Amino acid sequence: MDKSSFLDAGRKLMPEIEQIFKKRFRVLQAIEMYGPIGRRALAEQLQWTEREVRNETDILSEQQLIIIRQKGMICSVQGYSILEQLKALFQEISGITVKEQQLAKLFKIERVIIIPGNVEEDATIKNVLGKEGAKIITQHADEKCNIAVTGGNSVAAIGDFLTSTSPLNSACFIAARGGMGDEMSFQANTVVAKFAQACSSTYRTLFLPEHLSEQAYQAMKSEPMIQEMMALYEEIDIVVHGIGAAQEMAIRRNSSSEEQQLLEEKGAVGEAFGYYFNKLGEIVHHIRTIGIQLEQVKKAQHIIAIAAGSNKATAIQAYFKNAASQTTFITDEQTANEIVAKIR
């Protein structure tokens, strides 16, 4: 009996096995990521009841997959091993492997990675997205590579999982854009500093407002520091970026009501790198910004896009109408489901 037939037979014998497996896997995964962690804190992270968490962790403890200590629960060596061994099975049971292949083919890109769960309901998913992003960056990095990074919540989560290992410790992290809005912790400048600190490497910042008037834009373009940054953007090896919903990004940029209305009239649904896209993937607006340009992004050897949230499903589809083929896209299961539903 092959693996797929075995799974089908198992589902018929025990229809509940799939749900139990997925649930227990998520608990073990969360403990591996946040341990040592107490039951109450774990329940808050998973948005479960403490009783649910207690039932599952008691079983995991009995199976010696976790260790319960005074400071909290941690994953055992056997637990780490089980997570790695069962990851592929978990992806297959959840139907995630098929969806990854389907979306990669639809978007005409190198790879799609889907993280099980819903980032809007489970706070731990954002960190799993970040962990996967760090893993892909580490895989693609070469000695003394230049890595351009945008800001954003999902991209910022990567920093917690980067480590000072070769060749990342020789990389240079470069802010892909200037400041935007008031969320300092998610600004590109803040994010690259965090990444570089984690990797014991270097970074370059761009301390300019992202949204400039025509007069300021033309004046800044001739500044030596700006010309140096623009030259660096021509030598980028890896780009790490998010994808935003058009109106949400316009608000974050403190765009005028006139500009927001213009975006609506032009049918803008998605945004990346200061470019706004309609549902067909056409660029309908581009803000004046000192930062990496789309043509420079497409020259990079590797592009890592990370975005999740059902409100971004349409934006993601729009962006990937014309994305570079050397892209790896990381998202959560719920967002992937939203996209798949829209193409049926």
ZILINTA-V701391 format. One record per backbone hydrogen bond with DSSP energy under -1.0 kcal/mol. NH is the residue of the N-H (numbers start at 0). CO is the residue of the C=O. E is the energy in kcal/mol with one decimal. If there is no record, write none. Layout:
nh=NH co=CO e=E
nh=NH co=CO e=E
This chain:
nh=5 co=1 e=-2.4
nh=6 co=2 e=-2.3
nh=7 co=3 e=-2.2
nh=8 co=4 e=-2.5
nh=9 co=5 e=-2.3
nh=10 co=6 e=-2.2
nh=11 co=7 e=-1.7
nh=12 co=8 e=-2.1
nh=13 co=9 e=-2.7
nh=16 co=13 e=-2.1
nh=19 co=15 e=-2.2
nh=20 co=16 e=-2.6
nh=21 co=17 e=-2.4
nh=22 co=18 e=-2.3
nh=23 co=19 e=-2.7
nh=24 co=20 e=-2.4
nh=25 co=21 e=-1.9
nh=26 co=22 e=-1.8
nh=27 co=23 e=-2.3
nh=28 co=24 e=-2.5
nh=29 co=25 e=-2.4
nh=30 co=26 e=-2.3
nh=31 co=27 e=-2.3
nh=32 co=28 e=-1.6
nh=33 co=29 e=-2.8
nh=34 co=30 e=-2.3
nh=36 co=72 e=-1.5
nh=41 co=37 e=-2.3
nh=42 co=38 e=-2.6
nh=43 co=39 e=-1.9
nh=44 co=40 e=-2.1
nh=45 co=41 e=-2.5
nh=46 co=42 e=-1.2
nh=47 co=42 e=-2.0
nh=52 co=48 e=-2.0
nh=53 co=49 e=-2.7
nh=54 co=50 e=-2.4
nh=55 co=51 e=-2.0
nh=56 co=52 e=-2.8
nh=57 co=53 e=-2.2
nh=58 co=54 e=-1.3
nh=59 co=55 e=-2.3
nh=60 co=56 e=-2.3
nh=61 co=57 e=-2.2
nh=62 co=58 e=-1.9
nh=63 co=60 e=-1.6
nh=64 co=59 e=-2.8
nh=66 co=73 e=-2.9
nh=68 co=71 e=-1.8
nh=72 co=36 e=-3.1
nh=73 co=66 e=-2.3
nh=75 co=64 e=-2.2
nh=79 co=75 e=-2.4
nh=80 co=76 e=-2.0
nh=81 co=77 e=-2.4
nh=82 co=78 e=-2.3
nh=83 co=79 e=-1.9
nh=84 co=80 e=-2.5
nh=85 co=81 e=-2.5
nh=89 co=85 e=-3.0
nh=90 co=86 e=-2.4
nh=91 co=87 e=-2.2
nh=92 co=88 e=-3.1
nh=93 co=89 e=-2.1
nh=94 co=91 e=-1.3
nh=95 co=90 e=-2.2
nh=96 co=90 e=-1.0
nh=98 co=94 e=-1.5
nh=99 co=95 e=-2.7
nh=100 co=96 e=-1.9
nh=101 co=97 e=-2.4
nh=102 co=98 e=-2.8
nh=103 co=99 e=-2.2
nh=104 co=100 e=-1.9
nh=105 co=101 e=-2.2
nh=106 co=102 e=-3.0
nh=108 co=103 e=-1.8
nh=109 co=324 e=-1.5
nh=110 co=326 e=-1.7
nh=112 co=328 e=-3.2
nh=114 co=330 e=-2.9
nh=120 co=117 e=-1.6
nh=121 co=117 e=-2.3
nh=124 co=121 e=-1.5
nh=127 co=123 e=-1.7
nh=128 co=124 e=-2.6
nh=129 co=125 e=-2.0
nh=130 co=126 e=-2.5
nh=131 co=127 e=-2.3
nh=132 co=128 e=-2.3
nh=133 co=129 e=-2.4
nh=134 co=130 e=-1.9
nh=135 co=131 e=-2.1
nh=136 co=132 e=-2.3
nh=137 co=133 e=-2.3
nh=138 co=134 e=-1.9
nh=139 co=135 e=-1.9
nh=140 co=136 e=-1.8
nh=144 co=141 e=-1.5
nh=146 co=171 e=-2.8
nh=147 co=237 e=-2.5
nh=148 co=173 e=-2.6
nh=149 co=239 e=-2.2
nh=151 co=185 e=-2.4
nh=155 co=151 e=-2.3
nh=156 co=152 e=-1.3
nh=157 co=154 e=-1.5
nh=158 co=155 e=-1.3
nh=160 co=157 e=-2.2
nh=164 co=162 e=-2.1
nh=168 co=164 e=-1.5
nh=169 co=166 e=-2.0
nh=170 co=167 e=-1.5
nh=171 co=144 e=-2.4
nh=172 co=201 e=-2.5
nh=173 co=146 e=-3.0
nh=174 co=203 e=-2.7
nh=175 co=148 e=-2.7
nh=178 co=207 e=-3.1
nh=183 co=181 e=-1.7
nh=185 co=182 e=-1.3
nh=186 co=183 e=-1.3
nh=190 co=186 e=-2.7
nh=191 co=187 e=-2.6
nh=192 co=188 e=-1.5
nh=193 co=189 e=-2.0
nh=194 co=190 e=-2.6
nh=195 co=191 e=-2.6
nh=196 co=192 e=-2.1
nh=197 co=193 e=-2.1
nh=198 co=194 e=-1.7
nh=200 co=195 e=-2.4
nh=201 co=170 e=-1.6
nh=203 co=172 e=-2.5
nh=207 co=205 e=-2.1
nh=209 co=178 e=-2.5
nh=211 co=287 e=-1.8
nh=216 co=212 e=-2.8
nh=217 co=213 e=-2.3
nh=218 co=214 e=-1.9
nh=219 co=215 e=-2.7
nh=220 co=216 e=-1.8
nh=222 co=219 e=-1.8
nh=226 co=222 e=-2.6
nh=227 co=223 e=-2.2
nh=228 co=224 e=-1.9
nh=229 co=225 e=-2.7
nh=230 co=226 e=-1.7
nh=231 co=227 e=-1.8
nh=232 co=228 e=-1.9
nh=234 co=231 e=-1.9
nh=236 co=145 e=-2.4
nh=237 co=145 e=-2.0
nh=238 co=301 e=-2.1
nh=239 co=147 e=-2.9
nh=240 co=303 e=-2.6
nh=243 co=270 e=-2.7
nh=245 co=268 e=-1.7
nh=248 co=244 e=-2.5
nh=249 co=245 e=-2.2
nh=250 co=246 e=-2.1
nh=251 co=247 e=-2.2
nh=252 co=248 e=-1.8
nh=253 co=250 e=-1.6
nh=254 co=249 e=-2.8
nh=259 co=255 e=-2.3
nh=260 co=256 e=-2.2
nh=261 co=257 e=-2.1
nh=262 co=258 e=-2.3
nh=263 co=259 e=-1.8
nh=264 co=260 e=-2.5
nh=265 co=261 e=-2.0
nh=266 co=263 e=-1.0
nh=267 co=262 e=-2.7
nh=268 co=276 e=-3.4
nh=269 co=276 e=-1.9
nh=270 co=243 e=-2.2
nh=271 co=274 e=-2.0
nh=274 co=271 e=-2.0
nh=275 co=284 e=-3.0
nh=276 co=269 e=-2.7
nh=277 co=281 e=-2.1
nh=280 co=277 e=-2.2
nh=283 co=275 e=-2.6
nh=284 co=275 e=-1.1
nh=286 co=273 e=-2.1
nh=291 co=175 e=-2.8
nh=296 co=292 e=-2.1
nh=297 co=293 e=-2.1
nh=299 co=296 e=-1.5
nh=301 co=236 e=-2.1
nh=302 co=325 e=-2.0
nh=303 co=238 e=-3.4
nh=304 co=327 e=-2.6
nh=305 co=240 e=-2.5
nh=306 co=329 e=-2.0
nh=311 co=308 e=-2.5
nh=312 co=309 e=-1.1
nh=315 co=311 e=-3.0
nh=316 co=312 e=-2.1
nh=317 co=313 e=-2.2
nh=318 co=314 e=-2.5
nh=319 co=315 e=-2.3
nh=320 co=317 e=-1.2
nh=321 co=318 e=-1.4
nh=327 co=302 e=-2.9
nh=328 co=110 e=-2.5
nh=329 co=304 e=-2.8
nh=330 co=112 e=-2.4
nh=332 co=114 e=-2.2
nh=333 co=116 e=-1.8
nh=335 co=331 e=-2.1
nh=336 co=332 e=-2.5
nh=337 co=333 e=-2.1
nh=338 co=334 e=-2.2
nh=339 co=335 e=-2.7
nh=340 co=336 e=-2.4
nh=341 co=337 e=-1.4
nh=342 co=338 e=-1.1
